[in-house]
Amino acid sequence: MSDSITYRRFTLDDIPAAHALTVELKWPHRADDWRFVLQLGVGFVAEDASGVIGTALCWKYGAQRASLGMVIVSPQSQGRGIGTKLMELVLEELGGRVTFLHATTAGQPLYEKLGFRAAGTLDQHQGAAFQPPLVSLPPGERLRPLGSSDTARLVELASRASGLDRGEVLPALLDTADGIALDRDGELIGFALFRRFGRGFAIGPVVAAASEDSSRAKALISHWLALNEGVFVRVDTPSDSGLTEWLEELGLPRVDTVVRMVRNATPGEPASAGQDSHYLQYGIINQAIF
């Protein structure tokens, strides 16, 4: 059967078929969510006489780092080596870059065979946001609207917090998202974006100067929850962020946990290499582009 499968580059014309695959698997992605990630990266599809039966996309962040995701094979076509072939094509595209992905339990064995190793976990929270309590900020700090002159600083903070070059991703996000800034005596030290995604809305990225109690991140997230009480909201946060219990208490239960994996990191190099410990990413953009 594998002889009847062909592989080629993913194009915009493939979005309806790719969206149908995610609907079949009960993933939340809208066609617009596919368009957004595709405009920032490249990918491949597998197809047979029935049409597109598999996808895989990847994103390059400068010359050294990358991520991959949207690795999907239709249930009827699994067991034919399609996922492995799509992954090989993506990894060839990325070359020797340090590459990250988020793995489901089902996908983790395949990724391990391809040289990925576990490097932490991510908790997915979602629900209808409830009115959050007021979060106090340190003296001199306040939330304010984002301004057009903030973009360069947002890119800088997002890049420092994630360890990935956000020079292309952040401006694209700002075209579709609303944002709130955290200001300390005139210096922007954090922000959070709010946008349409999946079944409702997503908060992310959430970036802030580090604090022991995560109060800055809580204040940024609380801002969006307070404005959207009763709206379906999703937040994906690293399991070690200190936010999981707090989010559950607010009415955003943890519905899934996935494994962050990395490939091509040098022996002994932590997956966080390149990140700035003074600024943390408390909430990601999504599980594909981080």
Stockholm file with secondary structure:
# STOCKHOLM 1.0

chainA/1-290         MSDSITYRRFTLDDIPAAHALTVELKWPHRADDWRFVLQLGVGFVAEDASGVIGTALCWKYGAQRASLGMVIVSPQSQGRGIGTKLMELVLEELGGRVTFLHATTAGQPLYEKLGFRAAGTLDQHQGAAFQPPLVSLPPGERLRPLGSSDTARLVELASRASGLDRGEVLPALLDTADGIALDRDGELIGFALFRRFGRGFAIGPVVAAASEDSSRAKALISHWLALNEGVFVRVDTPSDSGLTEWLEELGLPRVDTVVRMVRNATPGEPASAGQDSHYLQYGIINQAIF
#=GR chainA/1-290 SS CGGGCEEEECCGGGHHHHHHHHHHTTCCCCHHHHHHHHHHCEEEEEEETTEEEEEEEEEEETTTEEEEEEEEECGGGTTSSHHHHHHHHHHHHHTTCEEEEEECTTTHHHHHHTTCEEEEEEEEEEEECCCCCCCCCCTTEEEEECCGGGHHHHHHHHHHHHSSCCTTHHHHHHTTCEEEEEEETTEEEEEEEEEEETTEEEEEEEEEECCTTCHHHHHHHHHHHHHTTTSEEEEEEETTSSCHHHHHHHTCCEEEEEEEEEESCCTTCCTTTTCCTTEEEEECSCTTTC
#=GC SS_cons         CGGGCEEEECCGGGHHHHHHHHHHTTCCCCHHHHHHHHHHCEEEEEEETTEEEEEEEEEEETTTEEEEEEEEECGGGTTSSHHHHHHHHHHHHHTTCEEEEEECTTTHHHHHHTTCEEEEEEEEEEEECCCCCCCCCCTTEEEEECCGGGHHHHHHHHHHHHSSCCTTHHHHHHTTCEEEEEEETTEEEEEEEEEEETTEEEEEEEEEECCTTCHHHHHHHHHHHHHTTTSEEEEEEETTSSCHHHHHHHTCCEEEEEEEEEESCCTTCCTTTTCCTTEEEEECSCTTTC
//
